[in-house]
Amino acid sequence: MLNAPAIITSFIVAFWISAIAILAVQNATPISLKFLFLESIQLPIGVILAFSVVVGLLGAALFKPIAQGINHNPE
């Protein structure tokens, strides 16, 4: 079972993609986001949820190497 981590990772990714697809289909009501005086265009809730997940994953993926680089002690 040398490929077990890759298979498990594939199942996890497939599960989340399926969950996002189901949420996107079920939440087709258009909404607009408001922050201070800014307002976005109207997008379906599912698209906003998917975008939020992607931004969170990318943020975490970028933050981890930066945080490890800051805490790294080269002694």
C-alpha positions in Angstrom: 0.0 0.0 0.0 2.6 2.5 -1.0 0.0 4.7 -2.7 -2.5 4.8 0.3 -1.8 8.5 1.2 -2.4 9.5 -2.5 -5.6 7.5 -2.6 -6.9 8.9 0.7 -6.0 12.4 -0.4 -7.9 11.8 -3.7 -11.0 10.7 -1.8 -10.9 13.7 0.4 -10.5 16.1 -2.5 -13.3 14.3 -4.4 -15.6 14.5 -1.4 -15.1 18.3 -1.0 -15.5 18.9 -4.8 -18.8 16.9 -4.6 -20.0 18.8 -1.6 -19.2 22.2 -3.2 -21.0 21.1 -6.4 -24.1 20.0 -4.4 -24.1 23.2 -2.4 -23.7 25.3 -5.6 -26.7 23.5 -7.3 -29.0 23.8 -4.2 -28.0 27.4 -3.4 -28.7 29.2 -6.7 -30.3 32.3 -5.1 -28.3 35.4 -6.2 -27.0 37.6 -3.4 -24.6 40.5 -3.2 -22.0 40.9 -0.5 -21.7 44.3 1.3 -18.6 45.4 3.1 -18.4 49.0 4.5 -19.4 51.0 1.4 -18.5 48.4 -1.2 -21.1 46.1 -2.8 -20.4 43.1 -5.1 -22.4 42.1 -8.1 -25.1 39.5 -7.5 -23.8 36.0 -7.6 -25.3 32.6 -6.5 -24.6 31.6 -2.9 -22.8 28.4 -4.2 -20.4 30.3 -6.3 -19.5 32.6 -3.3 -19.1 29.6 -1.0 -16.8 27.9 -3.6 -14.8 31.1 -4.0 -14.4 31.4 -0.3 -13.2 27.8 0.1 -10.6 28.3 -2.7 -9.4 31.6 -1.2 -9.1 29.9 2.2 -7.2 26.9 0.9 -4.8 29.2 -1.1 -4.3 31.4 1.9 -3.4 28.5 4.1 -1.1 27.0 1.5 0.7 30.3 1.2 0.8 31.0 4.9 2.3 27.7 6.0 5.7 28.1 4.2 5.9 31.7 5.2 5.2 30.8 8.9 7.8 28.0 8.8 10.3 30.3 7.2 9.8 32.9 10.0 10.1 30.3 12.8 13.0 28.5 11.3 16.2 28.9 13.4 19.3 28.3 11.2 21.6 27.5 14.1 
